[in-house]
Amino acid sequence: MNKRERLLSTLLDKDFSQEKAKILDTTVRFILSDMGKMYIDFWNTEGPGVMVFQPTSQERSMFYWTLQEIYLAKETCEQENNDDLAESLRRIFESAQKINPESSAGYIINDNDGIRYFQIEYNQLTDQ
């Protein structure tokens, strides 16, 4: 077990509670907020989009996905009749179009539990 797994296992033990879930959620938000500078750099270089993290991928664990790439992925899913993923990508695309990189950033986590999208407001620690 690596350091990251040990740290997570101390939080996600058999007594996992709503309080611990809130702590974990807040921790993830802090980390993603701290990555805002990197997000803005990608935004300025590549254009509007989201950062994608795939912790289980050996080849491509982090990359930036432009709006055009998200849209093309959604179209591909629709052509392949993968309607659930297409709908998720449609929602991500619509949300990502509205991002102002000076105040927020968009992140996708794609792992064994599926795709999750987070839009982090730099000056807000919790959802409203």
C-alpha positions as MATLAB code, in Angstrom:
seq = 'MNKRERLLSTLLDKDFSQEKAKILDTTVRFILSDMGKMYIDFWNTEGPGVMVFQPTSQERSMFYWTLQEIYLAKETCEQENNDDLAESLRRIFESAQKINPESSAGYIINDNDGIRYFQIEYNQLTDQ';
ca = [
       0.000    0.000    0.000;
       1.476    3.367   -1.024;
       1.369    6.562    1.042;
      -1.745    7.886   -0.706;
      -3.641    4.645   -0.118;
      -2.614    4.598    3.559;
      -3.829    8.170    4.048;
      -7.158    7.432    2.389;
      -7.629    4.200    4.312;
      -7.296    6.086    7.617;
     -10.215    8.257    6.557;
     -12.263    5.533    4.853;
     -12.209    2.934    7.595;
     -15.117    0.731    8.694;
     -16.578    3.620   10.698;
     -17.024    5.900    7.690;
     -19.603    8.568    8.525;
     -21.264   11.656    7.069;
     -18.769   13.781    8.990;
     -15.837   11.940    7.442;
     -17.460   12.260    4.004;
     -17.655   16.035    4.495;
     -14.007   16.157    5.560;
     -12.963   14.151    2.498;
     -15.076   16.352    0.204;
     -13.571   19.516    1.695;
     -10.049   18.096    1.346;
     -10.632   17.337   -2.349;
     -11.999   20.859   -2.856;
      -8.914   22.405   -1.211;
      -6.586   20.399   -3.424;
      -8.490   21.240   -6.609;
      -8.681   24.915   -5.637;
      -4.914   24.930   -5.146;
      -4.565   23.585   -8.692;
      -6.313   26.685  -10.055;
      -3.057   28.189  -11.335;
      -2.383   25.109  -13.449;
      -5.967   25.186  -14.697;
      -5.631   28.838  -15.764;
      -2.367   28.022  -17.569;
      -4.116   25.258  -19.534;
      -7.085   27.555  -20.225;
      -4.783   30.282  -21.593;
      -2.804   27.824  -23.735;
      -5.513   25.427  -24.949;
      -8.740   27.393  -24.540;
     -11.854   26.606  -22.489;
     -12.088   23.103  -21.057;
     -11.574   20.918  -17.994;
      -8.714   19.051  -16.336;
      -9.146   15.283  -16.295;
      -7.628   12.949  -13.722;
      -7.513    9.191  -14.334;
      -5.679    7.810  -11.296;
      -5.932    4.200  -12.486;
      -4.408    4.909  -15.914;
      -0.730    4.148  -16.378;
      -0.467    6.051  -19.663;
      -2.589    9.155  -19.220;
      -3.302    9.949  -15.577;
      -3.860   13.699  -16.085;
      -4.651   15.795  -19.135;
      -6.621   18.830  -20.264;
      -9.767   18.322  -22.316;
     -10.967   21.238  -24.450;
     -14.629   21.956  -25.068;
     -14.235   20.652  -28.615;
     -12.774   17.373  -27.338;
     -15.599   16.961  -24.813;
     -18.167   17.610  -27.530;
     -16.533   15.111  -29.907;
     -16.433   12.483  -27.140;
     -20.146   13.078  -26.499;
     -20.900   12.675  -30.210;
     -18.903    9.425  -30.332;
     -20.838    8.060  -27.347;
     -24.126    8.916  -29.037;
     -23.037    7.132  -32.231;
     -22.059    4.078  -30.184;
     -25.404    4.154  -28.313;
     -23.671    4.793  -24.987;
     -26.449    7.117  -23.879;
     -25.552    7.346  -20.181;
     -21.997    8.479  -20.869;
     -23.189   10.796  -23.663;
     -25.609   12.449  -21.225;
     -22.846   12.881  -18.622;
     -20.562   14.439  -21.222;
     -23.379   16.721  -22.414;
     -23.832   18.018  -18.870;
     -20.090   18.477  -18.427;
     -19.872   20.309  -21.765;
     -22.713   22.668  -20.852;
     -21.249   23.389  -17.433;
     -17.702   23.839  -18.745;
     -18.896   26.414  -21.289;
     -19.879   28.698  -18.415;
     -16.580   28.594  -16.514;
     -14.852   31.881  -15.810;
     -11.247   30.756  -15.168;
     -10.575   33.762  -12.940;
     -13.109   32.511  -10.383;
     -13.627   28.780  -11.022;
     -12.251   25.625  -12.634;
     -13.661   22.359  -13.948;
     -12.283   18.910  -13.138;
     -13.239   15.385  -14.139;
     -12.178   12.366  -12.118;
     -12.436    9.176  -14.173;
     -11.666    6.023  -12.203;
     -13.110    2.625  -11.368;
     -16.134    4.307   -9.781;
     -17.022    6.143  -13.014;
     -16.854    9.754  -14.124;
     -17.386   12.567  -11.645;
     -17.349   16.261  -12.506;
     -16.413   19.011  -10.066;
     -16.616   22.708  -10.681;
     -14.665   24.483   -7.981;
     -15.361   28.100   -7.106;
     -12.073   29.441   -5.748;
     -13.741   31.600   -3.101;
     -16.344   29.041   -1.998;
     -15.549   25.909   -0.010;
     -18.912   24.136   -0.157;
     -21.802   23.757   -2.580;
     -24.723   26.078   -2.111;
];
